[in-house]
Amino acid sequence: MNSRALLLCASLAVAAPSCAEPEMAPNVVLLVLDTVRADHLSAYGYSRPTSPRLAALCERADRYALARSTAPWTLPSHASLFTGKFPFQHLADAELVDAVFNDARPLSEEELTLAEALAAEGYATAAFAANRGYVNERMGLTQGFATFVNERHPGVGMSELAHAWVKARPQGQPFFLFVNYMDAHRPYNVAPVDGPNEAALPPASEENPSALLDALYEQVYGADAPPDPALVRKAIDAYDRGIANADRGAGELLARLEQDGLLDGALVIVTADHGEYLGEHDLVEHSKDVYEPALRVPLIVKRPGQSRGRVIEEPASIADVPGLVLAELPEAVRAKHAGQFPGQAGVRGLFAEINYSRGKDMAAPWGERFLRERSALYLERWKVIRSSDGKHELYDLASDPREERNLFAERPREAQLLLDTLARIQARSGGARARVGVREPTEDELKELRELGY
């Protein structure tokens, strides 16, 4: 038995004379489909067959009908996935301090991540992140991963790398595997899916997906008239193909784990860091505002030994993911880490926010629109958006899921109740915006950020 296995055995033995048969710790697989909104997944009822493999997983897993991200862009949302905290708590976000704009404040080394907690319990930990812009060492997101591969490959390629690590890991040691897929992020992966759903997907446009998005930017932000419907449809077609390729990549990894006999006993969580705007609310792509297209994400959880699918109606946040993982671990481990990954229990409601936007947006002719901080709080059917420019919003999502009718002026009682609740939540955060050191990006990293649209 290797040293890590001995450590795990010791930590899991509860009042037992020996650790010959400790309570089993499941392998944990966390798959993040970068930039995938829930309403474009066939697993969530979308008309196009964009996610047949995830739909198959739902037949033996829990599908959370209503899950939301904590932020409409990668850094703060991944930090929430790893820490169980909301952005105003972990502070890995953009910031404006003394009139100096910081595009991305890294996650502090003082924050405890899920990978660090599992590594301390004897887990082998590995991450394979296709997002080289913000899921990297420079942003503090490598904490706790003994192996961290940060390379941009299509979904199937990412799964091949991850599976090779699973096959080569020390046998008998539980593992935590995190994979980030970028097929649905600019530039969308519009390659043939090579599966039964290929014929039902729209044919790939001959235009470069990034060029399509650039053209849509100019029409949405640079003109008063609505964008050309044909252009919007082309962008949606390309995005849907990207989702289908992400589904293919995730499905490939799950199929290989099943062939290895590792899937049934594993805890598998599939989610997204945020969604994507495709013209809604006069917005394109993400990292710009807190409306539903950028916040509604999938959350699919296959628990160890689970064989029947369920639909979970209770709303969830991606900040709940560490808690979902701990809930499936042995009792001694759960007790040891109780309260360290609070999730929505720490704020009593779903919460999301955006602080300004990325540097590209801020420098654009329309950048003034994004020079603001926006916080959203969900309580039952209501959603309030508090905006630093005073343009607050209130929506009844039960009757207006597309957020087309702002009720802030019409329903002042509900609006003020939610605003007061939001203020109390953030006042309890205790997060001090101390300076966190960050190295300047290399030329290669700057090139990657530009290619990703930042």
C-alpha positions as semicolon CSV with decimal commas, in nm:
position;residue;x (nm);y (nm);z (nm)
1;M;0,000;0,000;0,000
2;N;0,150;0,335;-0,102
3;S;0,178;0,633;0,134
4;R;-0,127;0,812;-0,006
5;A;-0,341;0,500;0,030
6;L;-0,221;0,464;0,389
7;L;-0,316;0,826;0,453
8;L;-0,661;0,767;0,306
9;C;-0,705;0,449;0,509
10;A;-0,616;0,632;0,829
11;S;-0,849;0,922;0,757
12;L;-1,145;0,696;0,677
13;A;-1,119;0,454;0,965
14;V;-1,379;0,546;1,225
15;A;-1,345;0,377;1,564
16;A;-1,222;0,062;1,391
17;P;-0,949;-0,169;1,525
18;S;-0,774;-0,170;1,186
19;C;-0,811;-0,017;0,843
20;A;-0,835;-0,343;0,654
21;E;-1,183;-0,260;0,526
22;P;-1,237;0,116;0,542
23;E;-1,549;0,276;0,403
24;M;-1,491;0,308;0,029
25;A;-1,408;0,648;-0,118
26;P;-1,547;0,685;-0,471
27;N;-1,357;0,816;-0,767
28;V;-1,475;1,167;-0,856
29;V;-1,508;1,292;-1,215
30;L;-1,597;1,659;-1,273
31;L;-1,662;1,758;-1,636
32;V;-1,714;2,123;-1,726
33;L;-1,857;2,208;-2,067
34;D;-1,722;2,558;-2,105
35;T;-1,978;2,816;-2,227
36;V;-2,272;2,572;-2,253
37;R;-2,617;2,707;-2,167
38;A;-2,872;2,453;-2,051
39;D;-3,147;2,546;-2,295
40;H;-2,931;2,444;-2,593
41;L;-2,887;2,087;-2,467
42;S;-3,121;1,819;-2,596
43;A;-3,075;1,662;-2,252
44;Y;-3,268;1,968;-2,127
45;G;-3,537;1,963;-2,395
46;Y;-3,369;2,151;-2,683
47;S;-3,513;2,055;-3,022
48;R;-3,178;1,978;-3,184
49;P;-2,991;1,660;-3,080
50;T;-2,691;1,848;-2,941
51;S;-2,628;1,618;-2,644
52;P;-2,735;1,256;-2,697
53;R;-2,452;1,124;-2,477
54;L;-2,547;1,346;-2,185
55;A;-2,910;1,248;-2,240
56;A;-2,803;0,885;-2,203
57;L;-2,618;0,973;-1,881
58;C;-2,936;1,135;-1,747
59;E;-3,108;0,796;-1,769
60;R;-2,890;0,682;-1,479
61;A;-2,821;1,014;-1,306
62;D;-2,984;1,312;-1,137
63;R;-3,060;1,601;-1,371
64;Y;-3,102;1,929;-1,189
65;A;-3,379;2,110;-1,372
66;L;-3,271;2,455;-1,256
67;A;-2,900;2,519;-1,203
68;R;-2,718;2,847;-1,233
69;S;-2,364;2,970;-1,247
70;T;-2,227;3,227;-1,005
71;A;-2,088;3,450;-1,281
72;P;-2,113;3,483;-1,660
73;W;-1,744;3,418;-1,722
74;T;-1,475;3,162;-1,657
75;L;-1,251;3,276;-1,373
76;P;-1,507;3,353;-1,099
77;S;-1,730;3,061;-1,196
78;H;-1,447;2,805;-1,187
79;A;-1,331;2,953;-0,857
80;S;-1,683;2,892;-0,724
81;L;-1,679;2,535;-0,856
82;F;-1,355;2,470;-0,670
83;T;-1,422;2,658;-0,344
84;G;-1,797;2,637;-0,293
85;K;-1,804;3,015;-0,256
86;F;-1,965;3,297;-0,450
87;P;-1,751;3,561;-0,625
88;F;-1,799;3,825;-0,355
89;Q;-1,657;3,567;-0,110
90;H;-1,360;3,423;-0,302
91;L;-1,290;3,751;-0,489
92;A;-1,142;3,589;-0,800
93;D;-1,294;3,841;-1,038
94;A;-1,235;4,172;-1,213
95;E;-1,190;4,474;-0,989
96;L;-1,150;4,848;-1,000
97;V;-0,921;4,974;-0,722
98;D;-0,801;5,335;-0,696
99;A;-0,914;5,400;-1,054
100;V;-0,700;5,108;-1,179
101;F;-0,891;4,832;-1,363
102;N;-0,770;4,476;-1,308
103;D;-0,916;4,246;-1,572
104;A;-0,875;3,930;-1,363
105;R;-0,786;3,895;-0,996
106;P;-0,649;3,542;-0,929
107;L;-0,786;3,304;-0,669
108;S;-0,590;3,353;-0,349
109;E;-0,364;3,072;-0,229
110;E;-0,536;3,106;0,108
111;E;-0,860;2,967;-0,037
112;L;-0,919;2,595;0,012
113;T;-1,009;2,415;-0,311
114;L;-1,187;2,086;-0,355
115;A;-0,875;1,940;-0,516
116;E;-0,667;2,037;-0,212
117;A;-0,916;1,881;0,024
118;L;-0,930;1,556;-0,173
119;A;-0,553;1,544;-0,215
120;A;-0,519;1,569;0,163
121;E;-0,746;1,263;0,191
122;G;-0,521;1,055;-0,032
123;Y;-0,681;1,116;-0,370
124;A;-0,475;1,132;-0,687
125;T;-0,574;1,464;-0,848
126;A;-0,551;1,569;-1,211
127;A;-0,692;1,846;-1,429
128;F;-0,708;1,867;-1,808
129;A;-0,818;2,219;-1,899
130;A;-0,870;2,327;-2,259
131;N;-0,933;2,686;-2,146
132;R;-0,585;2,836;-2,156
133;G;-0,710;3,190;-2,105
134;Y;-0,836;3,173;-1,747
135;V;-0,821;2,813;-1,617
136;N;-0,451;2,811;-1,548
137;E;-0,172;2,860;-1,297
138;R;-0,166;3,237;-1,350
139;M;-0,526;3,260;-1,225
140;G;-0,462;3,040;-0,920
141;L;-0,681;2,751;-1,039
142;T;-0,415;2,480;-1,029
143;Q;-0,426;2,456;-0,649
144;G;-0,450;2,096;-0,531
145;F;-0,391;1,928;-0,867
146;A;-0,079;1,710;-0,875
147;T;-0,119;1,692;-1,253
148;F;-0,238;1,997;-1,445
149;V;-0,246;1,988;-1,825
150;N;-0,346;2,317;-1,987
151;E;-0,374;2,253;-2,362
152;R;-0,642;2,341;-2,617
153;H;-0,771;2,029;-2,792
154;P;-1,113;1,928;-2,924
155;G;-1,330;1,741;-2,679
156;V;-1,226;1,394;-2,789
157;G;-0,860;1,492;-2,759
158;M;-0,911;1,623;-2,406
159;S;-1,079;1,295;-2,312
160;E;-0,793;1,092;-2,458
161;L;-0,544;1,283;-2,242
162;A;-0,759;1,241;-1,932
163;H;-0,816;0,871;-1,990
164;A;-0,446;0,807;-2,043
165;W;-0,385;0,959;-1,698
166;V;-0,655;0,738;-1,544
167;K;-0,493;0,427;-1,692
168;A;-0,145;0,529;-1,571
169;R;-0,242;0,636;-1,217
170;P;-0,141;0,427;-0,913
171;Q;-0,386;0,138;-0,886
172;G;-0,596;0,119;-0,573
173;Q;-0,582;0,492;-0,512
174;P;-0,903;0,693;-0,556
175;F;-0,882;0,978;-0,803
176;F;-1,032;1,321;-0,864
177;L;-1,038;1,402;-1,234
178;F;-1,140;1,744;-1,368
179;V;-1,179;1,803;-1,743
180;N;-1,267;2,134;-1,908
181;Y;-1,402;2,118;-2,266
182;M;-1,388;2,427;-2,490
183;D;-1,575;2,317;-2,804
184;A;-1,865;2,559;-2,742
185;H;-1,639;2,857;-2,673
186;R;-1,511;3,089;-2,944
187;P;-1,390;2,975;-3,188
188;Y;-1,671;2,716;-3,187
189;N;-1,570;2,364;-3,288
190;V;-1,791;2,307;-3,594
191;A;-1,624;1,983;-3,705
192;P;-1,840;1,683;-3,800
193;V;-1,960;1,503;-3,489
194;D;-1,928;1,157;-3,651
195;G;-2,227;1,013;-3,473
196;P;-2,593;0,930;-3,526
197;N;-2,694;1,291;-3,458
198;E;-2,474;1,440;-3,733
199;A;-2,749;1,428;-3,995
200;A;-2,992;1,610;-3,764
201;L;-2,754;1,897;-3,694
202;P;-2,736;2,205;-3,919
203;P;-2,462;2,191;-4,180
204;A;-2,150;2,373;-4,072
205;S;-2,116;2,719;-4,224
206;E;-1,813;2,776;-4,442
207;E;-1,754;3,102;-4,255
208;N;-1,508;3,110;-3,970
209;P;-1,706;3,098;-3,641
210;S;-1,502;3,384;-3,497
211;A;-1,578;3,595;-3,804
212;L;-1,948;3,522;-3,756
213;L;-1,929;3,640;-3,397
214;D;-1,732;3,951;-3,494
215;A;-1,999;4,038;-3,749
216;L;-2,270;3,983;-3,490
217;Y;-2,082;4,209;-3,247
218;E;-2,089;4,492;-3,500
219;Q;-2,460;4,453;-3,566
220;V;-2,566;4,411;-3,202
221;Y;-2,340;4,671;-3,040
222;G;-2,262;4,901;-3,328
223;A;-2,606;4,959;-3,480
224;D;-2,949;5,065;-3,359
225;A;-3,140;4,816;-3,574
226;P;-3,188;4,449;-3,476
227;P;-2,922;4,213;-3,613
228;D;-2,976;4,023;-3,937
229;P;-3,177;3,708;-3,846
230;A;-2,977;3,505;-4,096
231;L;-2,653;3,604;-3,922
232;V;-2,798;3,517;-3,582
233;R;-2,906;3,178;-3,715
234;K;-2,557;3,106;-3,850
235;A;-2,404;3,190;-3,513
236;I;-2,655;2,964;-3,336
237;D;-2,584;2,683;-3,581
238;A;-2,211;2,708;-3,514
239;Y;-2,267;2,724;-3,137
240;D;-2,490;2,417;-3,143
241;R;-2,225;2,225;-3,333
242;G;-1,975;2,326;-3,068
243;I;-2,203;2,184;-2,798
244;A;-2,243;1,862;-2,995
245;N;-1,865;1,824;-3,009
246;A;-1,836;1,889;-2,635
247;D;-2,101;1,622;-2,579
248;R;-1,906;1,385;-2,799
249;G;-1,588;1,447;-2,601
250;A;-1,752;1,398;-2,262
251;G;-1,935;1,090;-2,387
252;E;-1,609;0,940;-2,512
253;L;-1,451;0,970;-2,167
254;L;-1,754;0,823;-1,990
255;A;-1,762;0,531;-2,236
256;R;-1,396;0,453;-2,171
257;L;-1,444;0,467;-1,795
258;E;-1,734;0,226;-1,830
259;Q;-1,522;-0,010;-2,036
260;D;-1,263;0,003;-1,759
261;G;-1,526;-0,085;-1,498
262;L;-1,479;0,254;-1,329
263;L;-1,801;0,436;-1,414
264;D;-2,061;0,259;-1,201
265;G;-1,888;0,322;-0,868
266;A;-1,776;0,675;-0,953
267;L;-1,932;1,008;-0,869
268;V;-1,971;1,191;-1,202
269;I;-2,071;1,556;-1,222
270;V;-2,128;1,734;-1,553
271;T;-2,192;2,106;-1,555
272;A;-2,087;2,431;-1,726
273;D;-1,909;2,739;-1,602
274;H;-2,154;2,975;-1,777
275;G;-2,366;3,008;-2,089
276;E;-2,361;3,230;-2,397
277;Y;-2,558;3,523;-2,539
278;L;-2,667;3,490;-2,899
279;G;-2,834;3,828;-2,942
280;E;-3,062;3,819;-2,638
281;H;-3,073;4,143;-2,437
282;D;-2,858;4,299;-2,712
283;L;-2,561;4,089;-2,602
284;V;-2,316;3,855;-2,774
285;E;-2,100;3,584;-2,613
286;H;-2,058;3,612;-2,233
287;S;-1,875;3,795;-1,949
288;K;-2,106;4,095;-1,988
289;D;-2,425;4,065;-1,782
290;V;-2,629;3,847;-1,547
291;Y;-2,928;3,746;-1,759
292;E;-3,040;3,385;-1,786
293;P;-2,871;3,284;-2,117
294;A;-2,533;3,330;-1,945
295;L;-2,632;3,185;-1,606
296;R;-2,862;2,885;-1,667
297;V;-2,630;2,586;-1,694
298;P;-2,666;2,207;-1,689
299;L;-2,600;2,009;-1,373
300;I;-2,604;1,630;-1,403
301;V;-2,490;1,415;-1,111
302;K;-2,445;1,038;-1,130
303;R;-2,390;0,913;-0,780
304;P;-2,191;0,596;-0,700
305;G;-2,395;0,291;-0,790
306;Q;-2,685;0,494;-0,930
307;S;-2,871;0,325;-1,215
308;R;-3,199;0,517;-1,244
309;G;-3,241;0,875;-1,353
310;R;-3,425;1,142;-1,156
311;V;-3,513;1,505;-1,209
312;I;-3,423;1,729;-0,914
313;E;-3,648;2,033;-0,905
314;E;-3,475;2,218;-0,622
315;P;-3,265;2,506;-0,762
316;A;-2,890;2,460;-0,739
317;S;-2,577;2,666;-0,790
318;I;-2,243;2,554;-0,926
319;A;-2,111;2,671;-0,587
320;D;-2,293;2,364;-0,449
321;V;-2,068;2,125;-0,644
322;P;-1,799;2,077;-0,372
323;G;-2,076;2,003;-0,122
324;L;-2,228;1,749;-0,361
325;V;-1,891;1,578;-0,380
326;L;-1,839;1,571;-0,003
327;A;-2,189;1,429;0,047
328;E;-2,080;1,112;-0,134
329;L;-1,757;1,063;0,062
330;P;-1,715;0,856;0,379
331;E;-1,860;1,002;0,697
332;A;-1,522;1,079;0,853
333;V;-1,420;1,287;0,553
334;R;-1,753;1,472;0,547
335;A;-1,718;1,557;0,915
336;K;-1,362;1,675;0,872
337;H;-1,456;1,923;0,599
338;A;-1,796;2,031;0,731
339;G;-1,855;2,400;0,662
340;Q;-1,551;2,447;0,442
341;F;-1,747;2,448;0,114
342;P;-2,070;2,633;0,199
343;G;-2,242;2,665;-0,141
344;Q;-2,578;2,839;-0,143
345;A;-2,634;2,738;0,220
346;G;-2,391;3,015;0,305
347;V;-2,608;3,285;0,143
348;R;-2,960;3,132;0,157
349;G;-3,037;3,190;-0,207
350;L;-2,888;3,168;-0,554
351;F;-2,652;3,449;-0,635
352;A;-2,453;3,568;-0,936
353;E;-2,255;3,877;-1,027
354;I;-2,048;4,050;-1,291
355;N;-1,790;4,317;-1,214
356;Y;-1,738;4,519;-1,530
357;S;-1,628;4,303;-1,823
358;R;-1,312;4,195;-2,001
359;G;-1,057;4,441;-2,129
360;K;-1,165;4,398;-2,491
361;D;-1,519;4,509;-2,407
362;M;-1,407;4,796;-2,188
363;A;-1,187;4,935;-2,466
364;A;-1,456;4,905;-2,734
365;P;-1,666;5,202;-2,850
366;W;-1,957;5,051;-2,654
367;G;-1,744;4,990;-2,343
368;E;-1,925;5,245;-2,127
369;R;-2,223;5,011;-2,114
370;F;-2,015;4,758;-1,919
371;L;-1,853;5,002;-1,678
372;R;-2,065;4,882;-1,389
373;E;-2,103;4,608;-1,128
374;R;-2,415;4,392;-1,138
375;S;-2,539;4,150;-0,870
376;A;-2,834;3,912;-0,910
377;L;-3,027;3,737;-0,634
378;Y;-3,289;3,467;-0,686
379;L;-3,557;3,399;-0,425
380;E;-3,835;3,165;-0,532
381;R;-3,994;3,311;-0,848
382;W;-3,821;3,649;-0,819
383;K;-3,490;3,772;-0,953
384;V;-3,349;4,113;-0,869
385;I;-3,050;4,273;-1,039
386;R;-2,874;4,547;-0,847
387;S;-2,664;4,768;-1,071
388;S;-2,397;5,014;-0,963
389;D;-2,527;5,262;-1,222
390;G;-2,870;5,264;-1,056
391;K;-3,041;5,074;-1,340
392;H;-3,189;4,803;-1,118
393;E;-3,416;4,530;-1,254
394;L;-3,677;4,289;-1,117
395;Y;-3,823;3,987;-1,296
396;D;-4,092;3,733;-1,219
397;L;-3,923;3,432;-1,378
398;A;-4,232;3,214;-1,338
399;S;-4,428;3,426;-1,584
400;D;-4,137;3,591;-1,767
401;P;-3,848;3,342;-1,803
402;R;-3,691;3,548;-2,084
403;E;-3,665;3,857;-1,859
404;E;-3,851;4,079;-2,103
405;R;-4,054;4,285;-1,852
406;N;-3,867;4,479;-1,585
407;L;-4,100;4,506;-1,283
408;F;-3,868;4,709;-1,062
409;A;-4,086;5,020;-1,072
410;E;-4,415;4,827;-1,070
411;R;-4,339;4,601;-0,774
412;P;-4,144;4,824;-0,531
413;R;-4,219;4,608;-0,226
414;E;-4,073;4,290;-0,375
415;A;-3,785;4,486;-0,528
416;Q;-3,686;4,646;-0,199
417;L;-3,717;4,318;-0,008
418;L;-3,477;4,146;-0,247
419;L;-3,238;4,442;-0,255
420;D;-3,225;4,445;0,126
421;T;-3,165;4,070;0,134
422;L;-2,887;4,101;-0,123
423;A;-2,722;4,379;0,077
424;R;-2,731;4,170;0,395
425;I;-2,578;3,872;0,220
426;Q;-2,287;4,069;0,078
427;A;-2,231;4,254;0,405
428;R;-2,163;3,919;0,573
429;S;-1,905;3,813;0,316
430;G;-1,604;3,928;0,514
431;G;-1,399;3,927;0,196
432;A;-1,121;4,184;0,207
433;R;-0,995;4,295;-0,133
434;A;-0,631;4,266;-0,044
435;R;-0,391;4,278;-0,336
436;V;-0,313;3,939;-0,486
437;G;0,003;3,910;-0,686
438;V;-0,035;3,808;-1,048
439;R;0,232;3,774;-1,308
440;E;0,188;3,943;-1,644
441;P;0,068;3,713;-1,925
442;T;0,327;3,583;-2,167
443;E;0,302;3,659;-2,538
444;D;0,165;3,308;-2,593
445;E;-0,102;3,366;-2,326
446;L;-0,195;3,703;-2,477
447;K;-0,235;3,536;-2,817
448;E;-0,459;3,273;-2,662
449;L;-0,675;3,537;-2,494
450;R;-0,719;3,719;-2,823
451;E;-0,819;3,397;-3,000
452;L;-1,076;3,330;-2,727
453;G;-1,231;3,671;-2,786
454;Y;-1,088;3,848;-2,481
